[in-house]
Amino acid sequence: MFKLRLQLPALLAVMAMALIGAAAQDAPTPPREAGSQGREISLSVQEIPDTPTLGVRYFRVTSATDSEYNGDPKALASSLRIALDNSKGFKQIVTLDDEQIAQLTKLIADSKKGAYSRQLPGNLAEPPDAYVFPELLRVGAVERDKFARIEVTYTVEMGAEAVDPATRAIRFSDKVKISEIRNKTEHRGGAKNVYEDLVSKAIDRLAAKLAAFFLKRGRVLRVGEDQQTVYINLGSRHGVKPGDQFTVHKVEREGALAAGENAEEEGLAEFDLDAKGTIEITEVRESASKAKIVTADKGAVLKGDAVRWVKQ
């Protein structure tokens, strides 16, 4: 009886610890606040199909722009859609307003893919694999007096995030900035025309970055002296892995050889139909990779050539 009294408190303590552990496992994980610094950013592309569908939200203007420029959010989104469509690798790209995105997100949450009770917004044939949220971050100019003339530096900056419609995880996040120095002119519409030109270039560069991520399309940055090694501007952030193969294509755009480190931003649509070689990835960094030439005539692969990922 005395021995049982000694064992009883220990037995009760063990039972209590077991109950606490079970309760902790069943307790729900507190939700992470959207937009918090602890929000996870997923750059994995393993679940993205070879020909993804994108929903591009109307541009959001997050800062005051120069009074000379009056960009339309819907028109800007349409321009980005066209630039992405020119890469000819996406299944479908549509522009959406905030209301359509909210409606679509609810449909995705309430239904299984392909089992919707009504037509999807935005003329979508199927739910998008990602939302693209573009933002116009800056449109402005700085003047400098150069004695006999006034020099103006025009700057346009924009960015975009690609978000998973179901989990809201960020798949892609990047921005582009373009600045050009020109002499101040009193001609009517001078600054407006400059801004429109820079905005168009920025959209093309942003589309190129999105295409590089979703379609694994890029450019040759450098060819080794041995003519057997090449470096491309795609890396782990684009989902590239050792052993991946890419076809190499001549680029029609004039001046492709001078593209260099900005190759990703110089447009990804101007490809020849026929590949002139194949490369295989041997080493991967975050934004670049090293590869060996598998098939190609000697000297055929050049700096600035386009590369396309090959599904294996």
N, C-alpha and C positions, 0 to 999 in steps of 0.2 A: 504493500500500500504506500509506504514511504517512497519507494523507487518510482511508482507511478506518478506521485505528486511532483517529483523532480522532473520527470519527462514531459508532463502536460504543458507547462509554459513554453518549452522549446518547440513542441509540436504545434501549438497555437501560433507561434511566431513564424514558423515555416509556412503554415497555411495562409497567414496574412500576407507574407511576401509573394506568394504565388498568385493571390487574388489581385494584388497591386500590379504585378507584371502583366497579367491578362488584361486588366483595365487599360494599361498604358498602350498595349498593342491595338486595342479596339478604338482608342480615342482618335478622332479625326485630326489630321495635320492642319494647323491653322493656315488659311490661304495667304499667299504672298501678295502684297499690294501691287497693283499694276503701276508700272512706272517707277518702282522703287529701285534703289541701287543694287539690291540683291537679286533682281530678276535675271533668270538664266537666259543666256543667248545661245541658241543652238545653231551652229553653222554646218550641221551634217546634211548631206544631200542624198543619203542612202535611200530615203523613202520617196524621193522625187522621181517621177516617171521620166522616160527619155524625151517625151514630147508633152511638157506640162501645160496646164491651163492657168492663166493668171487673171486676177481681177484687179484693175488699176483704179484706185480711188482718185477722185478729182484732187488736183494739187491743193495743198494748204500753204498759205502765205504766213510765215511765222515771224516776219519782221517787216518794218516799214520799208517800202521801196521808193526809189526816186520818182518824183512826180512826172518825169518824162516817160516812165514806163507804166503801163496799165495791163498787166497780164491777166488773162481770163483762166480761172482754175480748170474749167471743163476743157477749154481749147488746149491748155498745156498738157492735160492728161491724154487727150486725143493724139497730140504730137508724140508723146512717149509711147503710146500704144502702137502708132505707125512705125516708129523707130524699132521697137521690139519685134513687130511683125515682119520687118524687112530682113531679120535674121533667118527667117523661114525655118525655125526649129520648134516653135511653140504650136500646140494643138489649137488653142483659141486664146485670144486676149480681148477683154472687154473693159470698158470704163464704167465705174460705179460711183454713185454719190453715197453719202453717209447713211441715208435711209435704206438704200438697197443693200449696203453691206450689213446693216443691222438685221434686215429681213433675212438675208442669206445666211448669216451666222446662226440665227434662230432655227432656220430650216435644217441646217447641218446638225445642230445640237439635238433637234427633236426627231430626226429621221435617219435611217441608215442610207448610205450612199446608193443612189439609184432608185430609192423608194419614196419619192416625194409626192405629196398630195396635190401640188399645183406647180405651175410653170416657174422656173427659176428666174430671178430678176436679171435685167441686163442682157437678155437673149442668150444666156448661157446654156450650152448643150449639156453640161455636167458641172458639178461643184468645182470651184477652182482649187488648185493645189497650193496656191498661196495668194494672199492679198499683197499688193504693192502700194505702200503709202508714201507718195512723193511729197516733198516740201520745197518751196522756194525760200531759201534762207537769207539771201541778200541780193539786192540790185542797187548798186550805188557807184559813185564816182568821186575822185579826189583830184582837185586841181593844183598844179604847181606852176609858179611863175618862172619861166625860162627866159627872162629879159625880152627878147624880140617876139616871143610867142608864149602861149599858155598851154601847158601839157596836161592832158587829162588821163587818169588811169581809171578805166571802167572795169567793174568787177561784177560777176554773177556767180552765185554759189547756190547749189541745190543738193539735196540728198534724198535717200529713200530707204525704207525698211521693207523687207518682205516677211510676212507673218503667216504662220500656219493657221488656217481658218478654224480648225477644231481645238487646238491646244493653246493658240495665241503665242506660241514660242517664236522668237525672232530667228528666221533662217538666214537673213542677209541684212547688213547695215553698212552703208557707205555714202560718201558724198563726193561731189566734184566742184572745183573752183576754177574759173577762167577769168584772167585779167588781160586787158590789152591797153597799151598806151597809144593815144592818138592826140593830134593837135586839136585844140578847141576850135569849133567852127560856129559861125553865126547862122549857118544855113538852117532853114526850117526843117524840123524833124531829124536833125543830125544825131542827137543823143538817143532819140527813140530808135532810130535805125541801128545804131551800134548795139543797144541793149537787145533788140530782137535778134540780131545776128549772134550775140554771145549766148542768149538763152537757147537758141537752136543748137549751137555747138554743145552746150552743157547737157541738153536732153540727149543728144547722140552719144555723148560719153557715158551718161548714166545708163542708157539702154545697153551700151556695150558691156558695162560692168555687170548688169543684171544677166545678160546673155552669157557672159563668161562664167557666172556662178551656176545658173540653171542648166545651161547646155554644155558646159565645159568646152568653151571655144575661146581661143586666145591667139597669141602670136609668138613667133620665134624671136627671142631677145638677142641671142648671140649664137654663132656657130664656132665650135672649137677649131684650132689650127689643124688638128688631125682629120677634120672633115667627117668625124664619126660621132662627135658629141655636140648636142645642142642644148640650149637653155630656153625654157618657155615661161610665159608670165602667168601660169596657173600653178597653184599649190594646194596645200592641205585645206585651206579655207574654201577652195572650190570643189573639194571632195576627191582630189587626185591622189592616187596611191602608187607605190612602186609596182611595176608590172603592167600598169595601164598603157594602152596603145593609142596613138593619135595618128590620123592621116595628115599629111602636109599638103597645102594648096597654095598655088600662086595667087597673089592679090593683084587685082586689076588696078586699084587706086594708084595714081601716080605718086611717087615719093615714098613708097612703102618701105624701101630700104633704110630710110632715115627715121622710121617710126620709133625704134629704140625702146626705151623704158616706157614710153607713152603708147606702145603698140595696142594695148587693151582699149585705149580711148579713141583709136583712130577708125573705128567702124569695123564690124565683124561680118558684114553681109556680102562683101565683094569677093566671093570665092569662085574659082574655076570648078566646073562640074567634075573634072577628073583629078584624082589625087596624084601627086608626083613622087610620093614616098610615104614611108611609115616610120614612126619613132616609138620607142618603148621607154617608159619612165624608170630611172634607176635610183634617183634620190629626190626627196621632196622636202621643201621648206614651206613656210606659211603662204607665201605669195609667188613662189617660183619653183620650178623643178628642173632637174637635169635628166637628160634622156640620151639614149644611144640610137643611132640611125640603123634601122633594121633593113629597109629596102629603099633604095634611091640611087640614082646615078651620081657619080662623084661630082661634087660641086653644085648639085641640083637644089639642095636645101639652103635657103638664104635668110639672112636677117630680115625680119618683117613679114615672112611668110605666115599664112594662117594655119592653125592647127585645129582639128576636130577630134573629139573623143570618140573612140570606137567601142561599141558595146560588145562584150565577149561572152 
